[in-house]
Amino acid sequence: MEIDFPNLVLPKVTAMGTVSFQTTVDGEYLWCEISREALRDHFGALSMDANDLLHAFHTGRARIEQAARRNLESNGGRPVLLMMVDF
């Protein structure tokens, strides 16, 4: 399974307050998400404001992508929602 994080589309804050980011699995695009609680507790988001969530995402991007990769490998390449327990 080939997993990549192409950075072609900027991460965005969803209506549910998660940050959604693009990945490819075997050349197919899909979106993964990370919860606002994980961004607050593990990556230092100062508030639930979109700018704070995105800043925390970019600060922790390498670790977030590692966790996403682990989850994608274990679930057969389906979209994932990363939670606090994933870190």
For each residue, the residues with C-beta under 8 A, 3 or more apart:
1: 25 26 72 73 77
2: 24 25 26 27
3: 23 24 25 69 72 73 77
4: 23 24
5: 21 22 23 24 65 68
6: 22 23 24
7: 22
8: 22
9: 22
10:
11: 19 20 21 22 54 57 58
12: 19 20
13: 17 18 19 20 50 53 54
14: 17 18 19 20 33
15:
16:
17: 13 14 35 36 48 53
18: 13 14 33 34 35 36 81
19: 11 12 13 14 33 34 36 39 53 54 57
20: 11 12 13 14 31 32 33
21: 5 11 31 32 33 34 57 64 68
22: 5 6 7 8 9 11 29 30 31 32
23: 3 4 5 6 29 30 31 32 68 72
24: 2 3 4 5 6 27 28 29 30
25: 1 2 3 28 30 72 77
26: 1 2 77
27: 2 24
28: 24 25 77
29: 22 23 24
30: 22 23 24 25 77 78 79
31: 20 21 22 23 79
32: 20 21 22 23 68 71 72 79 80 81 82
33: 14 18 19 20 21 79 80 81 82
34: 18 19 21 38 39 57 64 81 82
35: 17 18 38 39 81 82 83 84
36: 17 18 19 39 40 45 48 53
37: 40 41 83 84
38: 34 35 41 42 43 82 83 84 86 87
39: 19 34 35 36 42 43 45 53 56 57 60
40: 36 37 43 44 45 48 56
41: 37 38 84
42: 38 39 60 63 84 87
43: 38 39 40 56 57 59 60 63 64
44: 40 56 59 60
45: 36 39 40 48 52 53 55 56
46: 49 52
47: 52
48: 17 36 40 45 52 53
49: 46 52 53
50: 13 53 54
51: 54 55
52: 45 46 47 48 49 55 56
53: 13 17 19 36 39 45 48 49 50 56 57
54: 11 13 19 50 51 57 58
55: 45 51 52 58 59
56: 39 40 43 44 45 52 53 59 60
57: 11 19 21 34 39 43 53 54 60 61 64
58: 11 54 55 61
59: 43 44 55 56
60: 39 42 43 44 56 57 63 64
61: 57 58 64 65
62: 65 66
63: 42 43 60 66 67 87
64: 21 34 43 57 60 61 67 68 82
65: 5 61 62 68 69
66: 62 63 69 70
67: 63 64 70 71 82 86 87
68: 5 21 23 32 64 65 71 72 80 82
69: 3 65 66 72 73
70: 66 67 73 74 86
71: 32 67 68 74 75 80 82 86
72: 1 3 23 25 32 68 69 75 77 78 80
73: 1 3 69 70 77
74: 70 71
75: 71 72 78 80
76:
77: 1 3 25 26 28 30 72 73
78: 30 72 75
79: 30 31 32 33
80: 32 33 68 71 72 75
81: 18 32 33 34 35
82: 32 33 34 35 38 64 67 68 71 86 87
83: 35 37 38 86
84: 35 37 38 41 42 87
85:
86: 38 67 70 71 82 83
87: 38 42 63 67 82 84
